[in-house]
Amino acid sequence: MKVLIVGSGGREHAIAMSVKKSSRVEKLYCAPGNAGIAEIAECAPIGAMEFDKLVAFAKEKEIDFVIVGMDDPLVGGLVDKMEEAGISTFGPRKNAAILEGSKAFSKDLMKKYQIPTAAYENFDSPEAALQYLETAKFPIVLKADGLALGKGVLICNTKEEAIEGVKSIMMDKHFGDAGNRMVIEEFMTGREVSVLSFVDGKTIKIMTSAQDHKRAKDGDQGLNTGGMGTFSPSPFYTEEVDEFCKKYIYQATVDAMAAEGRAFKGVIFFGLMLTEDGPKVLEYNARFGDPEAQVVLPRMKNDIIDVMEACVEGTLDQIDLQFEDNAAVCVVLASDGYPVSYEKGKVIKGLENFNDKDGYYCFHAGTKQTPEGIVTNGGRVLGVTAKGATLQEARKNAYEATKWIDFDNKYMRNDIGKAIDEA
């Protein structure tokens, strides 16, 4: 079988590593890929949004199966394009990827089908949003409706902050067209948990839980990022929470999408808040989380191709999804200054230290191959992941492994997974 993965980040590297383990795969391609993916797959210099080129490449190489890793091409309809060309593709079609593509849509869906979430209002104009703030309760959350690289969410403690936030999102277009519409919702408190799932349109199979760290600095300070690290499983995701979510959130979401004529096939990422009133949905994503994929996929026992094919073919009920009884922690090595401004092109040393080390992984996110060697090429550069018998052991191993890598302006949080000691 020939497989093409579309994307270029740490998530796609984690997917590629899982696909590479499949005995069914004879040739692996990635577009556009990165320096790490290039070591295990043949990379093609085609952007994730160049749909016609991607389809032509898939036809030329006689690709049997395409995996779309990133949110933009999913929301843009790449799966539809591939299927129209007769190529089996993993991921939701455009009309289902709207679950992530529009926060207003997903909030309205949850309200209609009584799926627990924060109280909210949608706004098409900044004037209406500013008027709403006059009588709102603070703190409050502002969300750009569209895709914003995981950064289009502002938590505002005062009315003044919220007014500036509305201007930033809707008037100054800080997040581009993602801010044409906006959701304002109540501020929820509690533990955050990420739960990934495989879905085939009707059946849903839950993967192991994880927890992301979005803020740039230790102690959850600083700006929102695409994710500075994660751990799996979450000790706060108890059997009681699991039972509640299975009853009121997971299957309910799949059934709601089917009822709307938007049958969802692929991965649904549930961002949950464990509130005093029970679990509520913070957000949906229509693909693997990044960096959550980097701690979840290394713990999956199944052949990933078998599971993904079952999602496409509607036979997921026949899959016994299994995960290792251990833990994993991922620490993101970033370029200092991320997510605002940072330098690229710094030579990375020590990558060879991960070769053939069982239970240790170095997933490339923002890297590039040059004549000088592999260099930094983004804000989030690498995801250093380690497994362990317990979360504490995995955390210790991951931080030890971060010492194996060096590059100028290397930056990381030092408290990834610290919350596990409080569990």
C-alpha positions as CSV (number, residue, x, y, z in Angstrom):
1,M,0.0,0.0,0.0
2,K,1.2,3.5,-0.9
3,V,0.2,6.2,1.7
4,L,0.4,10.0,1.5
5,I,0.2,12.2,4.6
6,V,-0.7,15.9,4.1
7,G,1.0,18.3,6.6
8,S,4.3,19.5,8.0
9,G,4.2,19.5,11.8
10,G,4.9,17.4,14.9
11,R,1.4,15.9,14.5
12,E,2.2,14.7,11.0
13,H,5.6,13.3,12.1
14,A,3.8,11.3,14.9
15,I,1.3,10.0,12.4
16,A,4.1,9.2,9.9
17,M,5.9,7.2,12.6
18,S,2.8,5.2,13.4
19,V,2.1,4.6,9.7
20,K,5.7,3.5,9.1
21,K,5.1,0.7,11.7
22,S,2.3,-0.8,9.7
23,S,3.2,-4.0,7.9
24,R,0.7,-3.0,5.1
25,V,2.6,0.1,4.0
26,E,5.3,-0.4,1.4
27,K,5.8,3.3,0.5
28,L,5.2,6.5,2.5
29,Y,5.0,10.0,1.1
30,C,4.4,13.3,2.9
31,A,3.5,16.8,1.5
32,P,5.2,19.1,2.3
33,G,6.7,17.3,5.4
34,N,9.7,18.5,7.4
35,A,13.3,17.4,8.0
36,G,12.2,14.7,10.5
37,I,9.5,13.3,8.4
38,A,12.0,13.2,5.5
39,E,14.0,10.5,7.3
40,I,11.1,8.0,7.1
41,A,9.1,9.2,4.1
42,E,9.6,10.7,0.7
43,C,8.6,14.4,1.0
44,A,7.1,16.4,-1.9
45,P,7.3,20.2,-1.9
46,I,3.6,20.8,-2.2
47,G,1.7,23.0,0.2
48,A,-1.2,21.6,2.2
49,M,-3.6,24.0,0.5
50,E,-2.5,23.2,-3.0
51,F,-5.4,20.8,-3.6
52,D,-5.0,20.4,-7.4
53,K,-1.3,19.6,-7.1
54,L,-1.9,17.2,-4.2
55,V,-4.5,15.3,-6.2
56,A,-2.3,15.2,-9.3
57,F,0.6,13.9,-7.1
58,A,-1.6,11.2,-5.6
59,K,-2.6,10.1,-9.0
60,E,0.9,10.2,-10.4
61,K,2.3,8.1,-7.5
62,E,-0.7,5.8,-7.5
63,I,-1.5,6.5,-3.9
64,D,-3.9,4.1,-2.2
65,F,-4.6,6.0,0.9
66,V,-4.3,9.7,1.9
67,I,-4.2,11.0,5.5
68,V,-5.0,14.7,6.0
69,G,-3.4,15.8,9.2
70,M,-4.0,19.6,9.3
71,D,-7.1,21.7,10.0
72,D,-6.9,24.1,7.1
73,P,-7.0,21.5,4.2
74,L,-9.8,19.6,6.1
75,V,-11.9,22.7,6.5
76,G,-11.1,23.7,2.9
77,G,-12.4,20.4,1.5
78,L,-9.3,18.4,0.5
79,V,-11.0,15.2,1.5
80,D,-13.8,15.9,-0.9
81,K,-11.3,16.6,-3.7
82,M,-9.4,13.4,-3.1
83,E,-12.6,11.3,-3.0
84,E,-13.9,12.9,-6.2
85,A,-10.7,11.7,-7.8
86,G,-11.4,8.2,-6.5
87,I,-8.7,8.2,-3.8
88,S,-9.5,6.8,-0.3
89,T,-8.9,9.5,2.2
90,F,-8.9,9.7,6.0
91,G,-10.5,12.8,7.5
92,P,-13.8,14.6,7.6
93,R,-15.3,16.1,4.4
94,K,-15.7,19.8,4.2
95,N,-19.3,19.8,5.5
96,A,-18.2,17.9,8.6
97,A,-14.9,19.7,9.2
98,I,-17.0,22.8,10.0
99,L,-17.2,21.3,13.5
100,E,-13.8,22.9,13.9
101,G,-14.0,25.4,11.1
102,S,-16.7,27.5,12.8
103,K,-17.0,27.9,16.6
104,A,-20.4,29.5,16.1
105,F,-21.6,26.4,14.2
106,S,-20.3,24.0,16.9
107,K,-21.8,26.1,19.7
108,D,-25.2,26.1,18.0
109,L,-24.9,22.4,17.4
110,M,-24.3,21.8,21.1
111,K,-27.2,24.0,22.1
112,K,-29.6,22.3,19.7
113,Y,-28.7,18.8,20.8
114,Q,-28.2,19.6,24.5
115,I,-24.5,18.7,24.6
116,P,-23.0,20.3,27.8
117,T,-21.0,23.5,27.0
118,A,-20.5,27.1,28.3
119,A,-23.4,29.6,27.8
120,Y,-22.6,31.8,24.8
121,E,-23.7,34.3,22.1
122,N,-22.6,34.6,18.5
123,F,-21.9,38.0,16.9
124,D,-21.5,39.2,13.3
125,S,-20.7,42.8,14.1
126,P,-18.3,44.5,16.6
127,E,-21.1,47.0,17.6
128,A,-23.4,44.2,18.8
129,A,-20.5,42.5,20.6
130,L,-19.5,45.7,22.4
131,Q,-23.1,46.4,23.4
132,Y,-23.4,42.8,24.9
133,L,-20.3,43.5,27.0
134,E,-22.1,46.4,28.8
135,T,-24.1,43.9,30.8
136,A,-21.8,40.9,30.7
137,K,-20.3,39.1,33.7
138,F,-16.5,38.9,33.9
139,P,-14.1,37.2,33.4
140,I,-15.4,36.3,29.9
141,V,-14.0,34.4,26.9
142,L,-13.8,35.8,23.3
143,K,-13.3,33.4,20.4
144,A,-12.6,34.1,16.8
145,D,-15.1,32.0,14.8
146,G,-12.7,30.5,12.3
147,L,-9.3,28.8,12.3
148,A,-6.5,30.8,14.1
149,L,-3.7,28.3,14.7
150,G,-5.1,27.5,18.2
151,K,-4.6,31.1,19.2
152,G,-7.9,32.8,18.5
153,V,-9.1,32.7,22.1
154,L,-8.9,35.6,24.5
155,I,-9.7,35.4,28.2
156,C,-10.7,38.9,29.4
157,N,-10.8,39.7,33.2
158,T,-12.3,43.1,32.8
159,K,-14.7,45.0,30.5
160,E,-11.8,47.2,29.3
161,E,-9.9,44.0,28.3
162,A,-12.9,42.6,26.5
163,I,-13.5,45.9,24.6
164,E,-9.9,45.7,23.4
165,G,-10.4,42.0,22.5
166,V,-13.4,42.7,20.4
167,K,-11.5,45.4,18.5
168,S,-8.5,43.1,18.1
169,I,-10.6,40.2,16.7
170,M,-13.3,41.9,14.7
171,M,-12.0,45.4,13.8
172,D,-8.2,45.1,13.6
173,K,-8.6,41.5,12.2
174,H,-5.7,40.2,14.4
175,F,-6.7,36.7,13.3
176,G,-7.6,37.6,9.8
177,D,-10.9,36.4,8.4
178,A,-11.3,34.0,11.4
179,G,-12.5,37.2,13.2
180,N,-15.4,38.0,10.8
181,R,-17.7,36.4,13.3
182,M,-17.1,35.9,17.0
183,V,-18.3,33.9,20.0
184,I,-18.5,35.4,23.4
185,E,-19.0,32.7,26.1
186,E,-19.0,32.4,29.9
187,F,-15.7,31.7,31.6
188,M,-15.5,28.2,33.0
189,T,-13.2,27.0,35.7
190,G,-11.8,23.5,36.3
191,R,-9.3,21.0,34.9
192,E,-8.9,20.9,31.1
193,V,-8.7,17.4,29.5
194,S,-8.2,16.5,25.8
195,V,-9.8,13.4,24.5
196,L,-9.2,12.1,21.0
197,S,-11.5,9.7,19.2
198,F,-11.8,7.8,16.0
199,V,-15.2,8.1,14.2
200,D,-16.7,6.4,11.2
201,G,-19.9,8.4,10.8
202,K,-21.9,6.5,13.3
203,T,-19.5,4.6,15.7
204,I,-17.0,6.4,18.0
205,K,-14.0,4.8,19.7
206,I,-12.3,6.8,22.4
207,M,-8.5,7.0,22.5
208,T,-6.5,7.6,25.7
209,S,-6.8,11.0,27.4
210,A,-4.2,13.8,27.4
211,Q,-3.7,17.3,28.7
212,D,-2.2,20.2,26.8
213,H,-0.3,23.3,28.1
214,K,-1.3,26.2,25.9
215,R,0.4,29.1,27.6
216,A,4.0,30.1,26.6
217,K,5.5,30.4,30.1
218,D,5.8,28.4,33.3
219,G,2.8,28.5,35.7
220,D,0.4,29.0,32.7
221,Q,1.6,32.5,32.2
222,G,2.2,34.4,28.9
223,L,0.4,34.2,25.6
224,N,-1.6,31.4,24.1
225,T,0.4,29.1,21.8
226,G,-0.3,26.1,19.6
227,G,0.8,24.0,22.7
228,M,4.0,23.9,24.7
229,G,3.7,20.3,25.9
230,T,1.3,17.6,26.9
231,F,0.9,14.4,28.9
232,S,-1.1,11.2,28.6
233,P,-3.2,9.8,30.3
234,S,-4.8,12.5,32.4
235,P,-5.2,11.4,36.0
236,F,-8.2,13.8,36.2
237,Y,-10.1,11.8,33.5
238,T,-11.7,9.4,35.9
239,E,-14.1,6.5,35.2
240,E,-16.9,8.7,36.4
241,V,-15.9,11.4,33.9
242,D,-15.6,8.9,31.1
243,E,-19.1,7.5,31.8
244,F,-20.7,10.9,31.8
245,C,-18.9,11.9,28.6
246,K,-19.9,8.7,26.8
247,K,-23.5,9.2,27.8
248,Y,-23.9,13.0,27.1
249,I,-21.1,14.2,24.9
250,Y,-19.2,11.7,22.6
251,Q,-22.0,9.6,20.9
252,A,-24.3,12.6,21.1
253,T,-21.9,14.7,19.0
254,V,-21.5,12.0,16.4
255,D,-25.3,11.5,16.2
256,A,-25.9,15.3,16.0
257,M,-23.6,15.6,13.0
258,A,-25.3,12.7,11.3
259,A,-28.7,14.2,12.0
260,E,-27.5,17.4,10.4
261,G,-26.5,15.5,7.2
262,R,-22.8,16.0,8.1
263,A,-21.7,12.5,8.9
264,F,-18.2,12.8,10.5
265,K,-15.4,10.4,9.6
266,G,-12.0,10.8,11.0
267,V,-10.8,12.2,14.3
268,I,-12.9,14.3,16.7
269,F,-10.8,16.0,19.4
270,F,-12.9,16.9,22.4
271,G,-11.5,19.7,24.5
272,L,-13.2,19.3,27.8
273,M,-13.5,21.4,31.0
274,L,-14.1,19.4,34.2
275,T,-16.3,22.0,36.0
276,E,-18.1,21.7,39.3
277,D,-21.3,21.1,37.3
278,G,-19.7,18.2,35.4
279,P,-17.7,17.9,32.2
280,K,-18.5,20.5,29.4
281,V,-17.1,20.9,25.9
282,L,-14.7,23.8,25.5
283,E,-14.0,23.1,21.8
284,Y,-14.0,20.5,19.0
285,N,-11.2,19.9,16.6
286,A,-11.6,17.8,13.5
287,R,-8.2,16.2,13.6
288,F,-5.4,14.9,15.9
289,G,-4.3,17.5,18.4
290,D,-0.7,18.8,18.2
291,P,1.1,18.0,20.5
292,E,-1.5,15.6,21.8
293,A,-0.9,13.2,19.0
294,Q,2.7,12.9,20.1
295,V,1.8,11.3,23.4
296,V,-1.3,9.4,22.3
297,L,-0.1,7.7,19.1
298,P,3.1,6.2,20.6
299,R,0.9,4.4,23.2
300,M,-1.5,3.0,20.6
301,K,-1.2,-0.8,20.1
302,N,-3.3,-1.1,16.9
303,D,-2.1,-0.9,13.3
304,I,-3.1,2.7,12.6
305,I,-3.9,1.9,8.9
306,D,-6.5,-0.7,10.0
307,V,-8.2,1.8,12.3
308,M,-8.2,4.6,9.7
309,E,-9.5,2.4,7.0
310,A,-12.3,1.3,9.3
311,C,-13.3,4.9,9.8
312,V,-13.4,5.5,6.1
313,E,-15.3,2.3,5.4
314,G,-17.8,2.6,8.3
315,T,-16.6,-0.6,10.1
316,L,-15.1,0.9,13.2
317,D,-17.4,-1.2,15.4
318,Q,-15.2,-4.2,14.4
319,I,-12.0,-2.6,15.8
320,D,-10.8,-3.3,19.3
321,L,-8.9,-0.1,20.0
322,Q,-6.1,-0.7,22.6
323,F,-3.5,1.4,24.3
324,E,-0.5,0.5,26.4
325,D,-0.8,0.6,30.2
326,N,1.8,3.3,30.6
327,A,2.3,7.1,30.2
328,A,3.9,9.6,27.9
329,V,5.0,13.2,28.3
330,C,5.9,15.6,25.5
331,V,8.0,18.8,26.1
332,V,8.0,21.3,23.2
333,L,11.4,22.9,22.4
334,A,10.5,26.3,20.9
335,S,12.4,29.3,19.5
336,D,12.7,31.9,22.2
337,G,10.2,34.7,21.5
338,Y,7.5,32.3,20.3
339,P,4.6,32.9,19.7
340,V,5.3,36.6,18.8
341,S,8.7,36.9,17.0
342,Y,11.7,34.6,16.8
343,E,14.7,33.8,14.7
344,K,14.9,30.8,12.4
345,G,17.9,29.0,10.8
346,K,19.6,27.9,14.0
347,V,21.5,24.6,13.6
348,I,20.1,21.8,15.7
349,K,22.6,19.5,17.4
350,G,22.0,16.1,19.1
351,L,19.1,14.7,17.0
352,E,21.2,11.4,16.6
353,N,20.8,10.8,20.4
354,F,17.3,9.6,19.7
355,N,18.2,6.9,17.2
356,D,17.1,3.4,18.4
357,K,16.3,4.6,21.9
358,D,13.2,2.7,22.9
359,G,10.4,4.8,24.4
360,Y,12.0,8.1,23.4
361,Y,10.9,10.2,20.4
362,C,11.9,13.5,18.8
363,F,9.0,14.8,16.7
364,H,9.9,17.6,14.2
365,A,7.6,20.5,14.0
366,G,9.4,23.6,12.6
367,T,12.6,22.2,11.1
368,K,14.3,22.3,7.7
369,Q,17.2,20.4,6.0
370,T,20.0,22.7,4.8
371,P,23.6,22.1,3.7
372,E,24.7,23.0,7.2
373,G,22.4,20.4,8.7
374,I,18.9,20.5,10.1
375,V,17.9,24.0,11.3
376,T,15.1,25.6,13.1
377,N,12.3,26.8,10.8
378,G,9.4,27.8,13.1
379,G,8.2,28.8,16.6
380,R,7.6,25.3,17.8
381,V,10.7,23.4,16.7
382,L,10.7,19.9,18.2
383,G,8.4,17.8,20.5
384,V,10.6,15.6,22.8
385,T,8.5,12.7,24.0
386,A,9.3,9.9,26.4
387,K,7.3,7.0,27.8
388,G,7.4,5.7,31.4
389,A,5.6,3.2,33.6
390,T,4.0,6.2,35.4
391,L,3.4,9.8,34.5
392,Q,6.1,10.9,37.0
393,E,8.6,8.6,35.3
394,A,7.6,9.7,31.8
395,R,8.0,13.3,32.9
396,K,11.5,12.7,34.3
397,N,12.5,10.8,31.1
398,A,11.2,13.6,28.8
399,Y,13.0,16.4,30.6
400,E,16.2,14.3,30.7
401,A,15.8,13.8,26.9
402,T,15.5,17.6,26.3
403,K,19.1,17.9,27.4
404,W,20.2,15.8,24.4
405,I,19.2,18.5,22.0
406,D,20.8,21.9,21.6
407,F,20.3,25.0,19.4
408,D,20.6,28.7,19.8
409,N,17.6,30.4,21.4
410,K,16.2,27.0,22.6
411,Y,13.2,27.6,24.9
412,M,10.9,25.3,26.8
413,R,8.5,25.3,29.7
414,N,9.9,23.5,32.8
415,D,6.6,22.5,34.3
416,I,4.9,20.3,31.7
417,G,2.9,17.7,33.6
418,K,3.5,19.3,37.0
419,A,-0.2,19.0,37.7
420,I,0.1,15.2,37.8
421,D,1.6,15.5,41.2
422,E,-1.6,17.1,42.4
423,A,-3.8,14.3,41.2
